[in-house]
Amino acid sequence: MTQESYEQIEKFLSGEMTLPEKIAFEQLIRHNAQLAEEVRQHQLLLEGMQLLGRRTQLKKQMDVFHQQMEEEGISRHMQVSRYGLRQMWKKYMPTIAVAASVAIITAISTLSTLTHLRSLDNRQTTYYRELKREFDKFRIQQSRSGTAPNTQPVVKPAQYSATGFMISPNGYVVTNYHVVKEADSVYIESIAYPSQSYKVKVIYRDPSVDLALLKIEDSAFQPLKRLPFALRTEEADLAEPVYTLGYPGDDLVYNDGSISAHTGFDGDTSAYRISIPVNPGNSGGPLLDERGNLLGIISGKNEAAEGAAFAIKSKHLLRMIEQVSPDSLSDPLSLSWKNYVKDMKRPEQIKKLQAFVFNVKVFKSGM
């Protein structure tokens, strides 16, 4: 924290800001999770110091009270008459009242601080939101299980949907770990193949970076020749234009924006902060640069800031893949390092890319 930030926080908490300054600073707190945390910690420090001061004041008051009693020869254990007790109460009532008031204020302050702490912690945890999309029904073709192709599709209840994208032409797909962590079965769809639903298997999970590797295990799937985009592992620049494709609904949606920070939620160095409006269902979608290179994977959004989303950096995807045992792969996993859409205009890029971005449908027993 810079000296200027420290002074601003001090001024804000002490109530020394003008009304316009206070409104502007509160707006800044709502849009900056790191600043909000610094304000919270500073406020707790001040409250702790105030609590210590109240306790010190109480001790001093009690010391004065005991000293006055001893000077007048009043012992804690001596018997006193009803008259003497009344006289002592009248004389020392102000001192006792102050001490009692400090004790009550201290107790209330402690409870208030604990309540405030819980409130701040709850607010902090609600800033970050995973982007799974709840939904009701999803159709699975019975022909996938070997029944007659002309029979009516089975309708099964599902828990939620999200987005995924292919990273190897023979059917390996990436999405977020939080999307599939409790899945019993997972299917994917693409607007490029509206009549197809492919069953996929979760091959590998990495909760530390919120990524999961899936593999299409469906006889109807035909491996592709190549991917149109390349994996980019070098850091993006601040303000660099980026865009994403995802399934917040049943149709593929495009959104664009820019890199707004090299760190994600609460200073997470494994992610970017991006100025792209995203919605439930966008989890697991690709983040691409202007040339169509893969920069990251959409993972969540900041509920306290409009249009502030987070994307896991693609270098962490590469590290996850390197950790996967070859024995667990039914086919070799071949990443794409050549970009075939880099010289195309944006609409043409998307026409090429849309077949490789999927609507991920997640099923769970009892739903």
N, C-alpha and C positions, 0 to 999 in steps of 0.2 A: 504494500500500500504506500502510495506517495504521500509526501507531507501535505500536499494540497488536498488529497482525498481525505486524509486524517482530519484536517481542519474543517472540511465541509461536513464530515460526519459529526464532529464535535459541535459545530454550529447548529446542525439539524437537531441533535438530541437535546441540546441545551435550550432549544426554543428561541434562538437568536436570529433565525432567518426571517426575512420579510415573507409575506404571504405568497408573492410570485416565486420567490426563491424556493420556498417550501414545496409548492406545487410542482415546480420543475424538478426538484430533487426526488420527490416521491415518484414522479414519472420515470426518472432514471433508475430508481431502485426496482420498479416493476419490470423494467426491460433488461436488467443486468443482474443475473443470479449471483455472480461473484460479489458485487457491491452489496446486494441484499444480505449475504452471509457476513460480510465485514461489518455492516451496520448492526446486525444481530449480535455478533460477538462483542462489539464495542459496547452495546447497550447492556449486555450481561455483565461485562466488566464494571461499568459504572454502577449498576444495581448492586453488585457484590461489594463495591467500595462503600456505597451508601449504607448497606446492611451492616458492614463492619463499623462504620461511624456510629450508627444507632446503638449497637452493642457496647461500644466504648463509652458513649454518653450514659447509657443505663448503668454501667459499672461505676462511673464517676458519681452519679447521683446516689447510688446505694452506698458507696464509700463515705460520702458526705453525711448521709443519714446515720450510718453506724458510728461515725466519729462523733456526731452531735449527741447520740445516745450515750456513748461511753463517757463523754465529757460531763454529762449531767448525772453520771452514776447509774444509768439504767442498764441492767443486765438483761440479756435475752431470756435468761432462765429465772429471773426474780419474779416473785408474786407482786402484783399491783392491785390496788383497790379499784372498785368500779369508777370512783371519782378520778383517780390517777390515770386510769386507762382512757377516760373520756378527755381529760386534759391533754394527755400525750397524743391522742388521735387528732385533736383540734390543732395542736402545734405542728405536728409532722404531716398532716394531710396533704398540703401542697407538694411536699417532696415525694410522698408516696404516690400521689396522683400523677406526677410527671414520670416517675419510674414506671408505673403501670401503663401509662399512655405509650411510652417508648416500647415497652414489651408487646403491647397490642399491635402497635404500628409495625414492629419488627415481624410479628407472626403473620399479619396480613400481607406485608411486603413479600415475605418468603413464599406464601401461597400464591400471590399474584405473579411473582417471578416464575414459579414452576408452571402456572397456567399459561403465562406468556410464552415460556419456552416450548411447551407442548404445541401451542398454537403456531409458533414460528416453524417448528419442525414439521408440523402437518402441512403448513403452507409450502414449505420448501419441497416436500416430497410430492406435492401436487403440481409443482411447476413442470415436471417432466412427465410426458405422456407417451406410452407406447401406442403404435398406430395400427392395431388390429381392428378389423371391422366386423361387428356383430351382424349375423344374418340368420334367416330362418330355414330356408330350404335350398337344396342343391341336387340337381338331377345327375344320377350316375347311369350310364348306358348298361343295360343288362348284357349286351353283347361282349362287354369286357370280361364277364365271368363265364363266358362260353354258352350262354343261352341263345335262343333264336334271335337274330338281329332285328326282326320285325315286331317283337313284343314291345309293350309299353315300358319306358324307363322306370326304374325304381326311384322313389322319392325318399331320401333319408334326411333326418335333421342334422344340422352341422353347428359347430360352435362359432366359428368366425372365418374371415378370409383376409388375405394380405396380398403382397406382391413378391415375385421372385423373378430371376432372369438366368438365362443359360450362360455358363462360362466355358463349356466344352461342347463341341458339336455332336458328341455321342450321348448327350442326355444328362449331363451334370448341371444342376441348378442351385443357385444360392438364394437364401432368404435370411431373415433374422432368427436367432435362437428362440426369442420369446414367442415367435409365431408357432413353432412346432414342438415346444418343450413338453406339452401335455397331450400331443396328438396320438390317436389310435390309428388313424389312416389319413393320408394326404393325397389330394388330386390337384392337378393344374390344368388350366385352360388358357387359350390365347385367342384373341380376336382374329388372328390370321387363320385359325382352324376352328371356326365356330361350332362345328359338329363333333369335335373331339374333346374328350376328357382323359388325361393320362394319369395313371396311378404312379406315385413316386414313393421312394423309400428314403428315410433319413439315414444318411451314411455316417455323418460326423457332426458333433455339436461342440461349440466353443462359447460357453456362457461368458467368459472374461471379456470378449469383444462382441457378444450378442450376434454371432453368426452361426449358420447351419448349412451343411452341404447335403443336397438331395440328389437322387438318381432316378430317372424315369425307368420304370420296370413294367413296360407295357408292350405287348407284341405288335400293337398298332403303330408304335413310334418308329419312324425311319430316321436314322442318324443323318445329320446335315453335313455338307461338305466343309463349311468353315463358318466362323463368326465374323460379322462385319466390323466389330469394334475391337479395340486393343485395351489391354490393362495398363493404366498409367500409375506408377508408384511414387513418382516425385511429387513433392508438396505443391499444392495449388497456390496461386498468389491471392492476396487480399483483393477484393473487388473483381476477381476474375469471373466472367460470365459462365453460368452453369445451367443445366436443365435436368429434369427428371421425368420419367414415365412411370405410371402406376395405376392401380385399380382401386380407387376409393369407392367405385361402384362396379357395375358389370361391364363398363366400357373403359377402354384405355384412355387415361387423361394425361395431358402434357402440361407442365408448369416450368417456368424459368425464373432465374434470379441471379444471385452472385454469392461468392464466398465472403462472409462477413466476419469470420474469426477463424484462427487456426486451432482453436480448442472448442470442444463441445460443451455439454451441460456441466456446470460446476467445475470448469477448467479441465475437462477430460481431454487429454492430449491424443487419444486414439480417434478422435472425431473432429469434423468441421462443424462450425455453425454456419448455416446458409439462410439467406433471405428468400425463401421459397414458401409459399402457402401450401401446406400439406394437410391431409385429412386422414381419419381412420381408414385403413386399407392400403395406405402408401408404404407401410413397413416392408422393408426388403426390396424396394425398388432401386434401380440404378441411378446414380448421380453421374452425369456426363459433362465433359467440357465442350467448348464450341466445335472442336474437331470430331466429337463423338467418342473420345477416349473415356474409359471407365475410371472415375475419380473416387467413388465411394458408394456406400449402400445406405439408403434412408433408414433411420432407426427410431426417431421420435421427434417431438416438438416441445417447445417451451410454452406452457399454457399462460404464462404471465406476459408474454410478448407476442404481439400479432406478427405472423409471417416469419417467425424464428423457428427453424427446424434444425435437426442434427443428422449428420451422415458419417458412418464409420469409414475411415480412410482405407483406400484399396490396398495399401501395403499390409494391412492387418488381415485382409482376405488372403493375400499371397502367403503370409506366415501360417495361417490356419491350414491352407492346402498343403503346405510343406510338412505339417504335423500329421497328416493323414497317412496311415500305413497302407502301402501298395496292396497288401494282402486283403484289405477290406474293400478294394475296388474291383468290380466285375469287369471293367474296361479301363484302359489307360485314360488318365485325365490330361487333356492337352489344352493349356491356356493359349489364348490368342495374343500375339505380340505384334500383329500387323493390322493396320487400320485401313479398311476399304471404303470408309465414308468420309474421310477427313476433308476431301475437296468438294463435298456436296453441300448444297444449301440445306438449311434446317428441315424443311418439309420432306426433302428427299432422304435425309438421314433417318428421319422417323419412319418412313415407309420401309426402309431396310431393317430397322431395329425392332419394329413392333412384333415381329414373329418370334423374337427371342425374349420377350417380356411376358410373364405369365400371371394370371390370377390364381393365387394359391388358396385352395379350399381345405380347411382343417376340420376333421371329425373327431369327436370324443364320445365314448360310450355314455349312455344315459342322457345325452343332450337332446 
